[in-house]
């Protein structure tokens, strides 16, 4: 039985727009421990590590049955591979694993130790089951084969904001949002250049459309 030890706070209120892997988009998130685990001694020595592993639950995945094959986004959503050859959320046990950079640890009144991390690929409020330090000598294998995901996805789209809509956002938020849009957050099976997509990012609702290699921002408002 797994116990939730913490929750993460991120700008992503829904699954749409969340980076597809950890480390692809740099933004700051907070990990706040549950009351039982708000003990400063529990993170003693953790600040000596640059990265940590998060073991967490796919809390927004609602599917009673699992499938032995899935369609990874990296293959365009058209080719099936075994579920254990993927990082799909639809698994026998909906557990995720992410490597994130540990920026700093703060001790805050009322909540105890708080971990500030960057590069997370989690929805706001995701339950964290465990946190482990990343060990470079054991966890890094730069020469390992990566199958159909050998190379990291690159930002292939150019973000166009012709009406300056992003200017109403803080610069830091606008920069993160540009990085997310450049990676094309649309489902890989949707390529309708007339469709307007909407995603929630923090307190903002952002609308955009994609035509070829250009993603255009067509609406920004506070949610």
C-alpha positions, -999 to +999 in steps of 0.1 A: +000+000+000+014+034-010+011+064+013+010+100-001+038+119+016+035+152-003+018+170-031+034+191-058+022+226-068+026+234-105+009+258-130-008+229-148-044+225-137-052+198-163-032+172-182-034+192-214-001+212-218+019+193-192+054+187-206+056+151-219+087+143-199+106+158-170+133+183-177+119+196-210+105+228-196+122+247-168+098+263-143+097+263-105+073+240-086+069+234-049+066+201-031+047+204+002+047+175+026+017+161+043+014+170+080+028+137+092+059+141+072+066+178+079+098+170+097+130+189+089+152+160+097+136+139+070+154+160+043+187+164+061+215+161+036+192+163+005+205+197-003+238+181-013+222+166-044+213+185-076+185+162-087+159+140-071+136+112-082+099+117-076+077+086-074+041+098-079+006+088-089-013+095-121-042+110-101-062+121-131-061+088-149-094+071-146-094+037-163-103+004-145-087-019-171-051-018-184-041-026-220-010-046-229-002-021-257-003+017-260+003+043-286+032+066-275+030+102-286+066+100-299+054+075-325+026+099-336-001+080-318-004+056-347+019+027-337+015+004-307+042-008-284+040-028-251+028-008-221+061-017-204+080-002-233+063+031-227+057+057-200+020+058-206-002+066-176-025+037-184-007+010-166-016-019-142-004+005-114-007+042-123+027+052-109+050+078-125+087+085-121+104+118-128+138+132-124+137+169-114+163+195-104+164+204-067+167+242-066+165+247-029+149+236+003+130+260+024+116+257+060+083+275+060+061+283+089+031+260+091+042+236+064+078+226+074+103+217+047+093+227+012+113+214-019+116+238-048+122+219-080+124+226-117+116+205-148+086+187-134+061+171-157+032+168-132-003+182-128-009+205-099-018+186-068-003+153-079+004+130-050+040+122-043+047+087-028+085+090-024+115+112-030+150+097-036+183+114-044+196+111-080+230+093-080+250+103-111+273+072-109+244+048-108+215+066-125+232+081-156+238+059-186+246+083-215+256+055-239+224+034-233+200+027-262+168+046-260+146+027-285+121+049-303+129+078-279+167+078-283+169+116-287+152+143-267+123+161-285+132+195-297+112+227-298+101+226-334+074+253-336+078+290-337+056+309-313+039+339-327+021+365-306+010+391-331-012+410-308+011+410-278-014+390-257+013+374-236+024+409-224-003+408-197+015+379-181+046+382-159+077+377-181+087+345-163+053+329-170+053+341-206+087+325-211+076+292-197+044+292-218+064+299-249+085+269-242+055+247-238+038+259-269+070+255-290+069+218-281+034+215-296+012+204-267-016+191-290-024+154-291-003+139-319-034+127-338-048+162-341-034+185-369-064+207-377-049+241-385-083+257-380-089+244-345-084+266-315-070+249-285-073+261-249-051+252-220-049+263-184-016+276-171-016+288-135-042+315-133-043+320-170-064+305-198-045+305-231-059+299-265-038+290-295-039+275-330-012+258-350-006+262-387+024+243-400+054+252-380+039+282-364+018+283-332-002+315-328-015+328-295-050+340-300-063+345-265-050+351-230-072+358-199-073+351-162-092+320-154 
